[in-house]
Amino acid sequence: MKFRTIFSLVLGGFALTAFAQGGYQDGVDYYNADRFEKAKTILEKTLNDPSTDKAVSYFYLGSLDMREGNTAAAAANFNKGKEANPNYGYNYVGLGEIALKNGNKSEASDLFKKALETNKKDASLMAAVARAYFNVDPTLYAKEIDKQIDKAMKVSKNKEAQIYVLQGDMLKTTDVGAAAGRYEQAMVYDEEAGNINPEAYVKYANLYNKVNPDFAIAKLVELNEKLPNSALAQSELAEKYYDGNQFTKAAEQYGKYIQNPNHFQGDEQRYSGLLYFGKKYQESLDVANQVLAKDPNNEYMQRMVMLNKAALKDFTGAEEAAKKLFSHADAKFTATDYTTYGDILGELKRPEDAVAAYTKAYELNPEKNKQILANISSMYTDLEDYQKAAEYMQKFVDAGDASLNDYFSLSNSYKNLGVSLPEGSPERIEAANNGIKYVDMAIESAANKGPLYRNKATLMMVRDGAEITPALVETYQQMLAAYDENPENKEKYRDAYKSAYNNLANYYLKAGDKEQARAYFEKFLEIDPENEALREYLNKM
């Protein structure tokens, strides 16, 4: 399975669930960094925490409602924010944006005025008013936007970070370089004031991620050093490592991030997949089981349990996980799901069931899943159905992309089929000839030709019976010449040498060439010196 495909399976369809509350500020940070779904989850989850500033949380919840077009819900949240703290001006800004959106410019202006009266020297609040005009119509309200920006710049002596973030947002679709410059200014001025602006770092990194991912990652590493407990900083770095195919670093970073109380279940799922990719099967399995302890019907983690247990060779456990996975009636299963299940069933010595699983995998995409035909062939071999074993291996080779080893496997399939057929029958001869055809194709490009010549010799005997033909003699001689290229082969392929020497000796003995026969018998005795029967026979020749 390709790695990206694993994650489409591990992450697909998960519900965004934030774990034990780690602070509403993470929700604020996620919102400002345009991670709206995560922001909403955290803000709702932390709303009633004793440490939560409800006026702030209601403002951001209302802003999320505005993004979704639900102005009634937005107004309700902004009004709750006003009740929580009438001096927090941002909720007036939110209500002003609703009025502006409804075409009530005068009402909006009054609400913005009330907002600014809560803190007349708050340049960031002026930036929020400018953003409200921008959100509704940046062209129609260009003058109002510029007016608020100018006021904020004057009040802050050109150092208000939120103005630079807003300008970056205004420029990012038309001038990436200029937008990045604004985000960078926001970082600098906030840090001069003793603050860290995660929003600016993340937006800056996102601009560069496609054109210079290493640069983006470096900026997020810097942010993590400055805000080591920020869920946003941790998650963005983990995702950028993943996007950049730096999966080992991604796994390490996700391992840190999931310790943050404001991580999400999907992050645990991705971490499990990354650990599996890194062959840390037990660790991946442990994470998957942690998710399943909270979410027992999580099909994605059941998939990871199946994959990990198969990799750990716990095939009984893998089969149990597979059954749970396939019990999901509405789930979409992939060829890899069925192939893995087929592998598991094969290891459990249930080849007939494995064939059924492999067949489902193949049928999902025959063109893409050609290799599965070879798996089916192997299972039919285990079932001793050699006709079908040869048939499926032939289909695989005919489908294209066959390797030298595949030709060798196909020749073996025909050899097994031939041996199973009546000696001398046309079908047996045809099977053997087919096997010889494919072993010859393998021999053409093989580096180690000895085993292939041995297989060819066996196929000839399947075809021709007990008769030792000149063609068989030539094949044995070719086999010996190939093996003799490495002196160690006499021990490694001892049985092959013995078979060749014995058959060659008997061929020449029958032909009346006792000298050649003796020579091959003596070679046989050299590698089998304890063969007293052969020694006695040679003494009598």
C-alpha positions, 0 to 999 in steps of 0.5 A: 500500500502506498503511504499516502493511501494508508493515511486516507484510510487511517484518517478518513471520516474521523470525528474531530474530537479534542481531548482533555481541555488544555486551554481556550487559547489554543482554539483562538490560535487555531482560528487565527491560523485559519484552522476553523474546524479545530478552533470550533471544537476546542472553543466549545470544549473549553467554554466552561473551564474556570480559566476560560475568558468567556468574552473572548471565546464567545467572540471567536465562536461568533466569528466561526458562525459568521464564516458559516453564514449563520448570523443569528447564531453569531449574534447570539454568541457576540451578545453572550460575549458582551454580557460576559465582559462589556469592556471587551470591544471585539464582540461589538466588532462582531455585531458591527460586522453583522450589521454591515453584512445586512446593509446597515452601515450606519448601525455598523458604524455605531457598533464599531465606535462602541467597540473602540470606546472600550479602549481608544488606544488599542491598535489591535481593536482598530485592526479588528474593525478594519478586518470586519470591513474587509470580511464583508466587502474589501472593495466597497469598504476600501476607504474604511479599511485604509482609515482604520489601518492608518489610525492603528499605525498612528496609535502604535507608531507603525508597530501593531502586529495585527495590522501587518497580519491583516495586510498579509491576508489582503495580499496573499492571493495576489503577491505572496512575497509582499504578504510574507513580508507583512507576516514577518513584520508582525512576528518582529513587532510582537516579539519586540513587545514581548509577545509571540504571534503564532498566527503570523508564523503559521501563515508565513510557513503556509505561504512558503510550504509549496515553494520552499518546504524546508524554509517553512519547516524551519520557521515552525521549528523556531515557533515551537522553540518559542511556544513549546506548549502551543497545540497549533505550533506542534500540530503545524510542524507535524503536518509540514513534516508529513507534507514534505515526506519527512515521515520519521520526523513527522512521527517524532513530532506527532509523538510530542503533539499528542501529549498536548491536551488539545490534540485530536483523535485524528492526530493519534490515528495519523501517528499510528499510521506513521509508526507503522510506516516506520516499521514500529509495529508494536508502538503503532499497535499500542496507539491504535488500541488507545484509540479503540479503548475510547472509540471501539468501533473505529474502523480505521484503527481496526485496520491498523490493528490488522496491519500491525498484527500481521506485520508482527506475525500474530496472524490469529490476532490479525484475523480477529481485527480483520473480522471487526474491520469487515463488520462495518456495513457501510465502510469502503474497503480497499484492495489492500484490506482484502490482500492483507486479509488474504495474506493472513488467511494464507499464513493460517493455512486456509488457502481456500478462504485466502483465494476468496479474499484475494479475488475480492482485492483483484476485482476492485481494480484488475489493472492496478492489482495484477500482482494479486493473480500471483497470490491467487496462484500460490493459494491454488498451489497450496490447495493442490489445484495445479490447473488453476495455479498455472492458469492464474500465474499465466494470467499474471504473466500475460498481464505484463510487467512480469519479472525473471522470477515470475517466469520461473514461478510460472515454469514451476506452476506448469511443472506441478501441473505436469506431474499431476497429469497422467504420464505420457498424456498430451496434457502432461506434455503440453504443461511441461513444454509450457514450463520449458518455454518460460524457464528458457525466457528466465534463463535469457537474463538470469545471473544465476542460471544454475537453478533455472537449468535444473528446473528445465531438466526436471521439466524435460523428465516430466515431459519425456519420462524416464528416458534420458535424452540428448537434450536433457544431457545438454541441459545438465551440462549447462547446469553444471557449467553454470554452477561450476562458476562458483566452487562453493556451489558444489556444497550449496547445490549438492543434490543438484550435482548428484542428480546431474552426475547420476543421470549423465553417467547412466546416459553414457553407460547406456550409450556404451561409453564406459569411460565417460560413465565412469568419469561422472560416477567418480564425480558423484563419489567425490561429493558423496564419499560415503556411498559404499554401493557406488564405490563397490559398483565402480570397483567392478566396472 
